[in-house]
Amino acid sequence: MLKYKIIKSPVGSLKIVAAGQSLSAVLWDNEKFNRVSLDQMIEDTKDGLILEAEKQLNEYFMHKRKAFNLPLEAHGTDFQQKVWAFLKQIPYGSTWSYKDIAVKMGLPQAFRAVGAACGRNPISIIVPCHRVIAANGSLTGFAGGIDRKKTLLDLEANQ
């Protein structure tokens, strides 16, 4: 059974979801139906992993944390898993384009598929899909909304 807690943050309410000893999702309050497929959940405001994730997210928002140290278990296709692994390599305060990631994966024409995989990233912020931008530098597609993407990028730029 999945457990969750809803927390307040500078980018709105976030739902932290844990499955056993791994974090499964950090979801937005404006989530689109079925963007992330999860089993039934029960609220648990005292789960140790969820509390640690909340602590680390709060530290991030207060400019006291640049990297997260949490056990993660996101469910997705092999391709999505590969993309999400590359997302974790994007340094704090930096951005990569969808094309950059596709090239690093050895699939330079797959930038649209990379974008689709980013859109399915269930562990927002912690797996930093907000650091992915269009090749022309514009902010595109983000599950939490472009305004939140800009807020997260500005937060990291103003460290």
C-alpha positions in Angstrom: 0.0 0.0 0.0 1.3 3.4 -1.0 1.5 6.1 1.7 1.4 9.9 1.1 1.5 13.2 2.7 0.6 16.6 1.3 3.0 19.4 2.1 3.0 23.1 1.4 5.8 24.6 -0.7 6.8 27.8 -2.5 5.4 26.1 -5.7 2.1 25.0 -4.2 1.0 21.8 -2.5 3.0 18.7 -3.2 2.0 15.1 -2.6 4.9 13.0 -1.4 4.3 9.3 -2.1 6.2 6.4 -0.7 6.1 2.6 -1.3 7.8 0.7 1.4 11.4 2.0 1.7 11.4 4.0 -1.6 10.0 7.3 -2.7 7.6 6.7 -5.6 6.3 10.2 -6.5 6.2 13.9 -5.8 3.1 15.1 -7.4 1.6 18.6 -8.1 -1.7 19.8 -6.8 -2.8 20.4 -10.5 -1.9 16.9 -11.7 -3.5 15.7 -14.9 -5.5 12.6 -14.5 -3.4 9.5 -15.2 -0.1 11.4 -15.9 1.4 9.1 -13.2 -0.1 5.7 -12.6 -0.2 4.8 -8.9 -2.0 2.2 -6.8 -4.3 3.2 -4.0 -2.9 5.4 -1.3 -3.5 6.1 2.3 -2.4 9.3 4.1 0.4 8.8 6.5 1.9 12.0 8.0 4.4 10.1 10.2 6.1 7.8 7.7 9.9 8.2 8.2 10.8 8.3 4.5 8.0 10.8 3.7 9.2 13.0 6.6 12.8 12.8 5.3 11.6 13.7 1.8 9.7 16.7 3.2 12.8 17.8 5.2 15.0 17.6 2.1 12.5 19.4 -0.1 12.2 22.2 2.5 16.0 22.5 2.6 16.0 22.7 -1.2 13.5 25.5 -1.1 15.5 27.4 1.6 18.7 27.2 -0.6 20.3 24.7 1.9 20.3 21.7 -0.4 21.4 21.2 -3.9 21.1 17.4 -4.2 18.7 14.9 -2.7 19.7 11.7 -0.9 16.6 9.5 -0.9 15.9 6.0 -2.1 13.8 6.3 -5.3 11.7 3.8 -7.2 9.9 5.3 -10.1 7.9 3.0 -12.4 8.2 3.4 -16.1 9.4 1.9 -19.3 13.1 1.1 -19.9 13.4 4.2 -22.0 11.7 6.4 -19.4 14.0 4.9 -16.7 17.1 5.8 -18.9 15.8 9.4 -19.4 15.1 9.8 -15.7 18.6 8.6 -14.9 20.0 11.4 -17.1 17.8 13.9 -15.4 19.5 13.1 -12.1 22.8 14.0 -13.7 21.8 17.6 -14.6 23.7 19.8 -12.1 21.9 22.1 -9.8 21.4 25.5 -11.4 22.1 24.2 -14.9 19.8 23.3 -17.8 20.0 20.7 -20.6 17.9 20.6 -23.6 15.7 17.6 -24.6 18.1 17.3 -27.6 21.2 17.3 -25.2 19.7 14.3 -23.4 18.8 12.5 -26.6 22.4 13.0 -27.9 23.9 11.8 -24.5 21.7 8.7 -24.8 23.1 8.0 -28.3 19.6 8.7 -29.8 19.9 12.2 -31.3 16.6 12.1 -33.1 14.7 11.0 -30.0 14.3 14.5 -28.4 10.5 14.3 -28.6 10.5 10.9 -26.9 12.8 12.4 -24.2 10.3 15.2 -23.8 7.5 12.7 -23.4 9.5 10.7 -20.8 10.2 13.9 -18.9 6.5 14.6 -18.9 5.9 11.2 -17.2 8.6 11.7 -14.5 6.7 10.9 -11.3 9.3 12.3 -8.9 9.1 16.0 -9.6 11.8 18.3 -8.3 13.9 15.5 -6.8 14.4 14.0 -10.3 14.8 17.5 -11.8 12.8 17.5 -15.1 12.4 21.3 -14.5 16.0 21.6 -15.6 15.2 20.5 -19.1 14.4 23.2 -21.7 13.9 23.5 -25.4 17.0 23.6 -27.7 16.3 27.3 -28.3 16.4 28.0 -24.6 12.7 28.4 -24.1 10.7 26.9 -21.3 8.4 24.2 -22.5 6.2 21.5 -21.1 6.2 20.8 -17.4 3.7 18.8 -15.4 3.5 21.5 -12.7 3.1 24.3 -15.2 5.6 26.7 -16.9 5.3 29.2 -14.1 6.4 26.6 -11.5 9.2 25.5 -13.8 10.4 29.1 -14.0 10.2 29.5 -10.2 12.3 26.4 -9.7 14.9 27.5 -12.2 15.0 31.0 -10.7 15.3 29.5 -7.2 18.4 27.6 -8.3 19.9 30.5 -10.3 19.6 32.8 -7.3 21.6 30.6 -4.9 
